[in-house]
Amino acid sequence: MDLNYPPEAEAFRAEIRAWLEANLPAGWFDEGFEQTPEEKVAFQKDWTKKLFAGGWICASWPKEYGGKGLSTIEAVVLTEEFHKAGAPLRADFFGDTLVGPTILQWGSEEQKKEFIPKILSGEVAWCQGFSEPDAGSDLAGLKTKAELDGDEWVINGQKIWTTQGFAADYIFILCRTDPDAPKHKGISYLLCPMKQPGIEVRPIEQVDGSAEFCEVFLTDARCPKDNVVGGVNNGWKVAMTTLGFERGTSATTGYRRFEKELDLIVEKARANGKIDDPLVRQDLARAHTKVQIMKINGLRTLSAIVQGKKDPAVGVLGATNKMFWSEYHQFVMNLAIDILGLEGQILTGNPELEEAVPGYGARRTNARYPATVLQSSFFFSRSETIWGGTSQIQRNIVGERVLGLPKEPQPDAKVSV
C-alpha cells in the first residue's frame, strides 16, 4: 500500500473546506453545536440546493452530464472533507449510488439526458424494485412481469423490502419480459414512475416504529416503452452492474461510521464501569481491530485503483467486504447491548430529536417506541447480513469465484422425491 496525496489534491482539499465553512450554518464547527428539530428540517431542505449549486453532488460524473469530472483522488478528498465536517454529500442514495451510475454505463443518450440532471439536482427520488416474497437470494426467480402494450409496458407483480418506496418518484425495477427464456435471460431493467394508480405502497413497520421498508404492489402499472435500460431481456447483466457498484471514493471514509459508533460504546462502558471487566475490554479491543482492518483494506483498494495496479488481493477484499462489516456490526451491537445491561432494556430515546443511526441515516425516534441510537442500530444490524446479498451467498461467491472451489451440488429437478 503506497498512497500519497499529490499537491493539487491538497489544494483541492483547501477549496472544499473553504466552501463548507462558507455554506454550512454559523457555528457548525464549534464544539457543542446543536440544531433544533425545526432548524434541522430547514437545513436539509436548503442543503441539497447548495450542493447542487456548488456542483458537489456526484462530482466525479462526466462534465457533459452535469458532474465535475473529478479524478478518483479528487473524489476521495471531496468525500473525506465532507465526512470530517459531518456534512451530507448525497441528494438521494439510490439515485446517486445505484441507478445513476447504471444509467451512465448502460443507458441510452436520451435516458442520460432525461434522468441524470434530475438525479444531480435531487428533483427525483428513487427506490429499488428487486426483491420479491419468493425471490430474495435467488433473485433470478422473480415473477413480476412486464408485457408490451403499444408504447408502454404493463407491469403486474409484487416487490418487497423496498426502502423509501413511499417517498420515491421512480422505481428501477426488474421484470420478467420473456417467460419462455431461461430465468436469467428473460429479465428487463425498467425505470417506472411510482406516482400512478396502478402502484400501491405499504410500509412495513419495524419493532422500533421505523418503516423505511415497504411492500410495493403493481397492478397494470404503466411504464414508457423507452425506459428499458441496457436492452430488453438484458436486465440480469444490468442488475449485476447495479449490485456491483461500490463507491471507491468511500474507501477512506466507510469505516468511520463504525469508528464513531464504537467510540459511543466505549463511552457507555466507561460510564457504567464495564470498561474494567477484562472480557469486555478484550471484546472492545477486538472490535477496534476490526474497524482498523476496514480502514486498511479501504486504503489498500484505493491505492491500487489510483496507481492503476492489479493487486490480486483487491478482488478478494471486494468479495469479502460486505460479509466482514455486516458480521462485525452484529458482533459489536451484541456487545453494546451487553455493556448497557438492564439499561439497554429500557427505552430512553428522545422522540423530539432526529439522530443518525449508522447504516440507517437520520431518523426521528418513534414516540410509541423511543429507542436510543444504540438500540436502533442494534435492530438495524440484524438485517445487514441479509440485504445486499446474504452472508451465506457471499461465502459461496468467495468459495467459487475467489478460491476456485467447485460449485455446490444442485438438486436434480428430474429426480422425484
C-alpha positions as CSV (number, residue, x, y, z in Angstrom):
1,M,0.0,0.0,0.0
2,D,1.5,3.3,-1.1
3,L,-1.0,6.2,-1.1
4,N,0.3,9.7,-1.3
5,Y,-1.9,12.8,-2.0
6,P,-0.4,15.0,-4.7
7,P,-0.1,18.8,-4.0
8,E,-3.0,19.5,-6.4
9,A,-5.2,17.2,-4.3
10,E,-4.3,19.1,-1.1
11,A,-5.1,22.4,-2.9
12,F,-8.5,20.9,-3.8
13,R,-9.0,19.9,-0.2
14,A,-8.5,23.5,0.9
15,E,-11.0,24.6,-1.7
16,I,-13.6,22.2,-0.4
17,R,-13.0,23.2,3.2
18,A,-13.4,26.9,2.4
19,W,-16.7,26.1,0.6
20,L,-18.0,24.2,3.6
21,E,-17.1,26.9,6.0
22,A,-18.8,29.5,3.8
23,N,-22.0,27.5,3.3
24,L,-22.7,25.5,6.5
25,P,-24.7,27.2,9.2
26,A,-22.9,29.6,11.5
27,G,-21.4,27.8,14.5
28,W,-21.4,24.4,12.7
29,F,-17.7,23.7,13.5
30,D,-18.0,24.9,17.1
31,E,-17.9,22.4,19.9
32,G,-21.3,21.6,21.3
33,F,-23.2,23.0,18.2
34,E,-26.8,21.8,18.2
35,Q,-29.8,22.4,15.9
36,T,-33.5,22.3,16.9
37,P,-35.7,19.8,15.0
38,E,-37.1,22.7,13.1
39,E,-33.7,24.0,12.2
40,K,-32.6,20.5,11.0
41,V,-35.6,20.3,8.7
42,A,-34.9,23.7,7.2
43,F,-31.2,22.8,6.8
44,Q,-31.9,19.6,4.9
45,K,-34.3,21.4,2.6
46,D,-31.8,24.1,1.8
47,W,-28.6,22.0,1.7
48,T,-29.4,19.9,-1.4
49,K,-29.9,23.1,-3.3
50,K,-26.5,24.4,-2.1
51,L,-24.8,21.1,-3.0
52,F,-26.3,21.2,-6.5
53,A,-25.3,24.9,-7.0
54,G,-21.7,24.0,-5.8
55,G,-21.6,21.0,-8.2
56,W,-20.7,18.6,-5.4
57,I,-23.4,16.0,-6.0
58,C,-21.9,13.1,-8.0
59,A,-19.0,15.4,-8.8
60,S,-17.0,12.5,-10.3
61,W,-19.6,12.1,-13.1
62,P,-18.7,13.3,-16.6
63,K,-19.0,17.1,-17.2
64,E,-21.3,16.6,-20.2
65,Y,-24.0,15.2,-17.8
66,G,-23.6,17.8,-15.1
67,G,-20.7,16.4,-13.0
68,K,-17.3,17.9,-12.4
69,G,-15.4,15.0,-13.9
70,L,-13.2,14.7,-10.8
71,S,-10.4,12.2,-10.8
72,T,-10.5,9.3,-8.3
73,I,-8.2,11.0,-5.8
74,E,-10.1,14.3,-6.0
75,A,-13.4,12.4,-5.4
76,V,-11.8,10.8,-2.4
77,V,-10.6,14.1,-1.0
78,L,-14.1,15.5,-1.5
79,T,-15.7,12.6,0.4
80,E,-13.1,12.9,3.2
81,E,-13.7,16.6,3.8
82,F,-17.5,16.3,3.9
83,H,-17.1,13.4,6.4
84,K,-14.8,15.5,8.6
85,A,-17.3,18.3,8.6
86,G,-20.2,16.0,9.2
87,A,-22.0,17.4,6.2
88,P,-24.3,15.4,4.0
89,L,-23.0,14.8,0.5
90,R,-25.8,12.9,-1.2
91,A,-29.1,14.1,-2.6
92,D,-30.7,10.7,-3.0
93,F,-28.8,7.4,-2.1
94,F,-30.5,5.2,-4.7
95,G,-30.2,7.8,-7.4
96,D,-26.6,8.9,-6.7
97,T,-25.1,5.5,-5.9
98,L,-27.1,2.8,-7.8
99,V,-29.4,3.8,-10.6
100,G,-27.4,6.9,-11.7
101,P,-24.1,5.1,-12.4
102,T,-26.1,2.3,-14.0
103,I,-27.8,4.7,-16.4
104,L,-24.4,6.3,-17.2
105,Q,-23.0,2.8,-18.1
106,W,-26.0,1.2,-19.8
107,G,-28.5,3.9,-20.6
108,S,-29.2,5.5,-24.0
109,E,-28.3,9.1,-24.7
110,E,-31.9,10.0,-24.3
111,Q,-32.1,8.3,-20.9
112,K,-29.0,10.0,-19.7
113,K,-30.3,13.5,-20.7
114,E,-33.7,12.7,-19.1
115,F,-32.7,11.3,-15.8
116,I,-29.1,12.3,-14.9
117,P,-29.8,16.0,-14.4
118,K,-32.8,15.2,-12.2
119,I,-30.7,12.9,-10.0
120,L,-28.0,15.6,-9.7
121,S,-30.5,18.3,-8.7
122,G,-32.3,16.0,-6.2
123,E,-35.5,16.6,-8.2
124,V,-36.4,12.9,-8.5
125,A,-36.2,10.4,-5.7
126,W,-35.7,6.6,-6.4
127,C,-36.3,3.2,-4.9
128,Q,-35.1,-0.2,-5.8
129,G,-37.5,-2.9,-7.0
130,F,-35.5,-6.2,-7.0
131,S,-36.5,-8.5,-4.1
132,E,-39.8,-10.3,-4.1
133,P,-41.5,-12.6,-1.5
134,D,-40.2,-15.7,-3.3
135,A,-37.1,-14.1,-4.9
136,G,-34.5,-12.8,-2.5
137,S,-31.2,-14.6,-2.6
138,D,-32.4,-16.3,-5.7
139,L,-33.2,-13.0,-7.4
140,A,-33.4,-14.6,-10.9
141,G,-36.5,-16.4,-9.7
142,L,-38.5,-13.2,-9.7
143,K,-42.1,-13.4,-11.0
144,T,-43.1,-9.7,-11.6
145,K,-43.9,-9.5,-15.3
146,A,-44.0,-6.7,-17.9
147,E,-45.8,-7.0,-21.1
148,L,-45.6,-4.6,-24.0
149,D,-48.8,-2.8,-24.9
150,G,-48.2,-0.3,-27.7
151,D,-45.7,2.3,-26.3
152,E,-46.0,1.2,-22.7
153,W,-45.0,-1.8,-20.6
154,V,-47.8,-3.1,-18.4
155,I,-46.4,-4.4,-15.1
156,N,-48.0,-6.8,-12.7
157,G,-46.4,-8.3,-9.6
158,Q,-45.1,-7.5,-6.1
159,K,-41.8,-6.3,-4.7
160,I,-40.8,-6.3,-1.0
161,W,-38.2,-4.6,1.3
162,T,-38.4,-1.6,-1.0
163,T,-36.6,1.1,1.0
164,Q,-38.1,4.6,0.9
165,G,-40.8,3.3,-1.6
166,F,-43.4,5.7,-0.1
167,A,-41.2,8.7,-0.9
168,A,-39.9,7.7,-4.4
169,D,-40.9,9.2,-7.7
170,Y,-39.4,6.3,-9.7
171,I,-38.5,2.7,-9.1
172,F,-35.8,0.9,-11.0
173,I,-37.4,-2.5,-11.3
174,L,-36.6,-5.9,-12.6
175,C,-39.4,-7.6,-14.5
176,R,-39.8,-10.8,-16.5
177,T,-40.3,-9.8,-20.1
178,D,-39.9,-13.2,-21.7
179,P,-41.5,-16.0,-19.6
180,D,-40.2,-18.7,-22.0
181,A,-36.5,-17.8,-21.7
182,P,-34.1,-19.3,-19.1
183,K,-34.7,-17.4,-15.9
184,H,-31.5,-15.3,-16.1
185,K,-32.2,-14.4,-19.8
186,G,-35.8,-13.1,-19.8
187,I,-35.5,-10.2,-17.4
188,S,-35.5,-6.5,-18.2
189,Y,-34.5,-3.4,-16.1
190,L,-37.2,-0.7,-16.3
191,L,-37.4,2.8,-14.9
192,C,-41.0,3.0,-13.8
193,P,-42.9,6.1,-12.4
194,M,-44.2,5.4,-8.9
195,K,-47.0,8.1,-8.7
196,Q,-49.8,6.3,-10.6
197,P,-53.0,4.4,-9.8
198,G,-51.5,1.0,-10.6
199,I,-49.0,1.1,-7.8
200,E,-49.8,0.6,-4.1
201,V,-47.1,1.1,-1.4
202,R,-47.5,-0.4,2.1
203,P,-44.9,0.5,4.7
204,I,-43.6,-2.4,6.8
205,E,-43.3,-1.1,10.4
206,Q,-40.3,-2.4,12.4
207,V,-40.2,-3.2,16.1
208,D,-38.7,0.3,16.8
209,G,-41.5,2.1,14.9
210,S,-39.5,2.9,11.8
211,A,-41.0,2.0,8.4
212,E,-38.3,2.6,5.8
213,F,-39.0,-0.8,4.2
214,C,-42.1,-1.2,2.0
215,E,-44.1,-3.7,0.0
216,V,-45.0,-2.5,-3.5
217,F,-47.9,-4.0,-5.4
218,L,-48.1,-3.4,-9.1
219,T,-51.5,-3.9,-10.9
220,D,-51.4,-2.9,-14.6
221,A,-48.9,-0.3,-13.7
222,R,-47.6,1.6,-16.8
223,C,-44.0,2.3,-17.8
224,P,-42.9,4.0,-21.1
225,K,-41.5,1.6,-23.7
226,D,-38.2,3.5,-24.0
227,N,-37.5,3.2,-20.2
228,V,-35.7,-0.1,-20.6
229,V,-32.1,0.2,-19.5
230,G,-29.5,-1.9,-21.4
231,G,-31.9,-3.5,-23.8
232,V,-34.9,-5.9,-23.5
233,N,-34.2,-9.2,-21.8
234,N,-30.7,-8.0,-20.8
235,G,-31.8,-6.9,-17.3
236,W,-29.8,-9.5,-15.4
237,K,-26.4,-8.1,-16.6
238,V,-27.6,-4.6,-15.9
239,A,-28.8,-5.5,-12.4
240,M,-25.4,-7.1,-11.6
241,T,-23.8,-3.8,-12.5
242,T,-26.1,-2.0,-10.1
243,L,-25.4,-4.5,-7.3
244,G,-21.6,-4.4,-8.0
245,F,-21.3,-0.6,-7.7
246,E,-19.1,0.2,-4.7
247,R,-18.0,3.8,-4.4
248,G,-14.2,3.8,-4.4
249,T,-14.5,7.3,-3.0
250,S,-15.7,5.9,0.3
251,A,-12.7,3.7,0.7
252,T,-11.1,6.1,3.3
253,T,-14.3,7.1,4.9
254,G,-16.6,4.0,5.0
255,Y,-15.1,2.7,8.3
256,R,-15.7,6.0,10.1
257,R,-19.3,5.4,10.8
258,F,-18.3,2.2,12.8
259,E,-15.5,4.1,14.4
260,K,-17.8,6.8,15.7
261,E,-20.3,4.3,16.9
262,L,-17.6,2.3,18.7
263,D,-16.5,5.5,20.5
264,L,-20.0,5.8,21.8
265,I,-20.0,2.2,23.1
266,V,-16.6,2.7,24.8
267,E,-18.1,5.9,26.4
268,K,-21.0,3.9,27.8
269,A,-18.6,1.2,29.2
270,R,-16.6,3.9,31.0
271,A,-19.7,5.5,32.4
272,N,-21.1,2.3,34.0
273,G,-17.8,0.7,34.9
274,K,-18.0,-2.2,32.4
275,I,-14.7,-0.9,31.0
276,D,-12.9,-2.6,34.0
277,D,-14.2,-6.0,33.0
278,P,-11.3,-7.8,31.3
279,L,-13.6,-9.7,28.9
280,V,-15.4,-6.5,27.9
281,R,-12.1,-4.8,27.3
282,Q,-10.9,-7.8,25.2
283,D,-14.1,-7.6,23.0
284,L,-13.7,-3.8,22.7
285,A,-10.1,-4.3,21.5
286,R,-11.3,-6.9,19.1
287,A,-13.9,-4.5,17.7
288,H,-11.3,-1.7,17.4
289,T,-9.0,-4.1,15.5
290,K,-11.8,-5.0,13.0
291,V,-12.6,-1.3,12.3
292,Q,-8.9,-0.7,11.6
293,I,-8.9,-3.7,9.2
294,M,-11.7,-2.0,7.3
295,K,-9.7,1.2,7.2
296,I,-6.5,-0.6,5.9
297,N,-8.4,-2.6,3.4
298,G,-10.1,0.5,2.1
299,L,-6.7,2.3,1.7
300,R,-5.2,-0.8,0.0
301,T,-8.0,-0.9,-2.5
302,L,-7.9,2.8,-3.2
303,S,-4.1,2.7,-3.5
304,A,-4.3,0.0,-6.2
305,I,-7.0,2.0,-8.1
306,V,-5.2,5.3,-8.0
307,Q,-1.9,3.7,-9.2
308,G,-3.5,1.5,-11.8
309,K,-2.1,-1.6,-10.2
310,K,-3.8,-5.0,-10.5
311,D,-3.4,-6.1,-6.9
312,P,-4.7,-9.7,-6.7
313,A,-5.8,-9.1,-3.2
314,V,-8.2,-6.3,-4.2
315,G,-10.6,-8.8,-5.8
316,V,-10.6,-10.8,-2.6
317,L,-11.2,-7.7,-0.5
318,G,-14.1,-6.7,-2.6
319,A,-15.7,-10.1,-2.4
320,T,-15.4,-10.3,1.4
321,N,-16.0,-6.7,2.4
322,K,-19.8,-7.0,2.7
323,M,-19.6,-10.2,4.8
324,F,-16.8,-8.7,7.0
325,W,-18.5,-5.4,8.0
326,S,-22.0,-6.8,8.4
327,E,-20.9,-9.6,10.7
328,Y,-18.7,-7.2,12.6
329,H,-21.7,-4.9,13.1
330,Q,-23.8,-7.6,14.6
331,F,-20.9,-8.6,16.9
332,V,-20.3,-5.1,18.2
333,M,-24.0,-4.3,18.6
334,N,-24.5,-7.5,20.7
335,L,-21.5,-6.2,22.8
336,A,-23.2,-2.8,23.1
337,I,-26.4,-4.3,24.5
338,D,-24.3,-6.5,26.9
339,I,-22.5,-3.4,28.1
340,L,-25.7,-1.5,28.6
341,G,-27.1,-4.3,30.7
342,L,-30.6,-3.7,32.1
343,E,-30.3,0.0,30.9
344,G,-30.4,-1.4,27.4
345,Q,-33.8,-2.9,28.0
346,I,-35.3,0.5,28.8
347,L,-36.5,2.8,26.1
348,T,-34.9,6.2,26.8
349,G,-34.7,7.8,23.4
350,N,-35.9,11.3,22.8
351,P,-38.9,11.4,20.4
352,E,-38.2,15.1,19.7
353,L,-34.7,14.5,18.3
354,E,-33.7,13.2,14.9
355,E,-30.5,11.3,15.3
356,A,-28.2,9.5,12.8
357,V,-28.0,5.7,13.1
358,P,-25.0,4.1,11.3
359,G,-26.3,2.5,8.1
360,Y,-29.7,3.9,8.7
361,G,-29.2,7.6,8.3
362,A,-31.0,10.3,10.1
363,R,-34.3,9.2,11.7
364,R,-36.7,10.5,14.3
365,T,-37.4,8.3,17.3
366,N,-40.9,6.9,17.3
367,A,-43.0,8.3,20.2
368,R,-44.6,4.9,20.9
369,Y,-41.2,3.1,20.9
370,P,-38.5,5.7,21.8
371,A,-35.4,3.6,21.1
372,T,-31.9,5.2,21.6
373,V,-29.4,5.4,18.8
374,L,-27.6,2.2,20.0
375,Q,-30.9,0.3,20.4
376,S,-32.0,1.4,16.8
377,S,-28.5,0.4,15.5
378,F,-28.8,-3.0,17.2
379,F,-32.2,-3.6,15.5
380,F,-30.8,-2.5,12.1
381,S,-27.7,-4.7,12.4
382,R,-30.0,-7.8,12.4
383,S,-30.8,-7.2,8.7
384,E,-27.3,-6.3,7.5
385,T,-26.2,-9.9,6.9
386,I,-29.3,-10.4,4.7
387,W,-29.8,-7.4,2.4
388,G,-27.3,-6.8,-0.4
389,G,-26.5,-10.5,-0.5
390,T,-26.8,-12.8,2.5
391,S,-23.6,-13.9,4.2
392,Q,-24.3,-17.5,3.0
393,I,-24.4,-16.3,-0.6
394,Q,-21.3,-14.2,-0.1
395,R,-19.4,-17.3,1.2
396,N,-20.5,-19.2,-1.9
397,I,-19.2,-16.3,-4.1
398,V,-15.9,-16.2,-2.3
399,G,-15.5,-20.0,-2.4
400,E,-16.4,-20.3,-6.1
401,R,-15.0,-17.1,-7.7
402,V,-12.1,-16.3,-5.4
403,L,-10.9,-19.6,-4.1
404,G,-11.9,-21.6,-7.2
405,L,-13.8,-24.2,-5.3
406,P,-16.4,-26.4,-7.1
407,K,-20.0,-25.1,-7.1
408,E,-22.4,-26.6,-4.5
409,P,-24.3,-29.5,-5.9
410,Q,-27.8,-28.6,-7.0
411,P,-30.8,-30.8,-6.6
412,D,-31.7,-32.7,-9.7
413,A,-35.1,-31.5,-10.9
414,K,-35.7,-34.8,-12.7
415,V,-35.5,-36.9,-9.6
416,S,-38.8,-37.3,-7.9
417,V,-38.8,-37.3,-4.1
